[in-house]
Structure formats: structure tokens, C-alpha cells
């Protein structure tokens, strides 16, 4: 297993110190306000844990703007109590208005699922099993490796948006007249751009 350079953690602490000072220089009360006022983000970001897709960085956001949850291959499973708890807290308590499911190009989880789908005698880890099943339902014949990955990434985003819309939290919110929107976005690592693939709401 590869290890971080010995100074990597110290570098992060030092960078944090410089960042905090830069924020205070612009807004001396920023951190005091953050600590004494409730958070009011309008967006819940459910994305991949890939280090190349940090929600706040790629959207030029500041602390307090985005409520986040990440996992491998940006999945939303009905059996995942963690993801469901985050969704329920974000919608019911924090009051987010948009739930954004974000996938990305060259996704390692998608690549692993494609490989597992081609090896039926090698059971995938439980987390990726639904994604492997999705891969097996798609026609990837004649596609290059990158084209196949892109197709699965997009299909996965649509599937997870469907799963979100079927969740108890979103169903209850819509039934109560809370028109929280569910979005499906894809982030292109090669361009740094986000693109919306689908958006769903009660209306």
C-alpha cells in the first residue's frame, strides 16, 4: 500500500493556516458566524470519493454552501443507512432545495464494475454489485474502453437519480409539497466542467 509523504499531513495543516488567515482578512467574522449560526446550504451534493472531484473546489464554493456525502462511484443504495441518513437530515432538517447526484469521467468504481461484469465467476464487492448489474444490462459491444466507461458513468447517474426519487425522504417531501429538485450531473476531469444530464421534481 502506498503511503503519503511524511510531510503531506503537515503541508495540509500549514495550508489550512494560510487559508484561514486569507478568509479572516476578507471577512474577520466569517468563522465566528459559522460557529454561532445554523448552517443553511441549499444544495446536497452526493458524489464520488475521488480526490479529483472535491465539491467545494470545482464549484468555487465556501464553507456553508454545500452539504456533502461521498462514496465509491457516487451510489445511492436503499440499504445504505449512511446515505439515507444524510439525505433525510439534509432535506428534513437543513432544508436543502436541490439534491445533486454527481458522477465523473474516468471513474475508478465504474471501471472496476465493468471488469467485474466481464468475470461472472468473480463476485464483486457488495457495494459495487448494483453497479455491476447495471453494466451487464447495457450493450457495450463495439465501444472503446473510454466510450464504455462514459456510457456506464451516464447510465449510473440516471440510475442513482431514480433511486433518490424513490427514496422515502424524497417521496415524503414531494407528498408534503416540498418541491426539492433532484439533479444528475457529470464532471469531466479533462475539462473541469460540470454538465447536467437530468433534473426531476414534483412538478
N, C-alpha and C positions, 0 to 999 in steps of 0.2 A: 504494500500500500504506500502510495506517495505521501510525503509529509510536506507541510508548509515550511518555507524557510524559517529559520529560528527568529528572524526579526519581523515576520509578517504580522504577528499579533501586535507588537509594539508599534509598527507602522500604522495600524488601524487606530490605535489609541491616540497617537500623535496627530493623525489626520482629523480625528474627531475633535481634538482640542482646537485645531486651526479652524475647523468648520464652525464650531460653537462660537468662537470669537468673531468670525465673519458675520454670523447671524445677529449677534448682540450688537455689533457695530451698526447694522442697518436698523434693527428693532430691539432696543435694550430690554423691552418687556416680553419678548417672544416666549422665552422658556418659563417665565413666571406665569404668564397667561395660560400656557399649555398645561401647567401643573395645577392650576386652580379652576379652570373651566372645563366642562364636559366636552368630549370630542364630538364633532358634528360633520363627519365626512359624508358626502353624498354618493360615494362610489364604493362598492365592494369589488375587489379585484381577486379573481380566482385564477391563478396561473401556474406555470411550471416552476419548479425549484431551480431551474437552470440559472447559473450565476450570470449569464449574459443578458438576462431579461429582468432587471430589477424595476419593479413597477414605478417607484417614485422617480428614478433616474430617467427612464425612457419617456416619461410624461412631464418632466420638468416640474414635479410636484414638491411640496414641502410637508414636513410632519403635520399630520392632522387632515390631509387632503384625501387619503385613500386608506380604507380598511382592507387588509390583505389576508389571503390564505394561499399557500402554495404546496404543491406535491409533485410527484413524478408524473409527467405527461398531462398536467392540468386536468385531472379526473374529478368527476363528482359522482360518487357511488352512493346508492341508497343505504348501503351497510356501513358507510364511513361516518361514525358518530362525531368525529372531529369536524369534518367539513359541514355536516348538518348543524352542528352547534354554532359554528362561525356564521353560517347563513342565517340561522334563527336570531342570533344576537344582533347581527348587522341590520336585519330588516325590522325586527320587532322592538329592539331596544335603542340601537343607534339611529335608526331611521334613514338608512340609505335609500336613495331613489333609483339607483342603477346597479345591477349586478352584472359584472363584466367577466366573461369566461375567455381567457387569453391563451391561445396556443402559439407556437412559433416554428419557424423553419428549422430544418436540421435538428429535430427533436430526438434526443437520445432514447427517450422512452418509446417513441414511435418506431425508431429503428430496431430497438430490441424486440418490440411486439411483432414487427414484420419478420424478423429472423425466427422468432418462436413459432409463428404461424406456419412457417415452412418446415418445421420439425415437429410433427404431431406426436412423436414419441418422447419429446422433451417438454414436460409440463411447465408452463411459465409460472412466475411467482404470482400469488393470489392477486396482488394489486393490479397487475397488468392483464389478468385473464379477460376481463371485459373488452379491453382494447384489442387483444389477440383475436377474440371472437369477431370484433368489428372488422379487423383486417381480413379475416377469412371470408367475410361476406362481400368483400369488394373484388372487382375484377381489375387486377393489376397487370394482367398479361400485356406484353409489348411495351411496357413503360420502363424507362431507365430507372436506376435506383433513386435518383433525386426526384424524378417525376412521381414515383410510387410513394416516397416519403411525403411529398407535398399533398398528394391526393388523400393519404391517410390523415395527415395533420388537419386538413379541412373537414374531412368526414368526422373526425374525432371532436372537433369544435361543435359541429352541428349536433352530434350525439350528446355531448355534455350539456349543451343548451337545452335539449329536450329533457334530459334528466333533471336539470334545475327547475324547469317549468312544471315537472310532475312532482316535485318535492312537496312535502306537507307545508313547508313555510311559504313558498310562493303561491301554492293553491289557496292557502288560508288568507294570505294577503290580498289576492285578487278577489276572493269571495267577500272580503270585508270592504272592498272598494279602494284598496291601496294599489294604485297602478304602477308599482315598481316595475321597471323595464329590465329585461334580461338580454344582454348583448353577447355576440360571439365575435371576437376579434382574433386576428392573426398578426404576429410580429415577424417582420423579415429581418433576420440577422444581418443580411448582406447590405441592407439599405438603412436600417434603423427606423423603419416606418411601420406604423400600425394601420391595419385595414379592417373595417367592419364587414363581416360576412353575413350576419343575421342579427335582427333585433326583434324581440317579442314582448308584447304587453297584453294587458287585459282587453284593451280596445281593439 
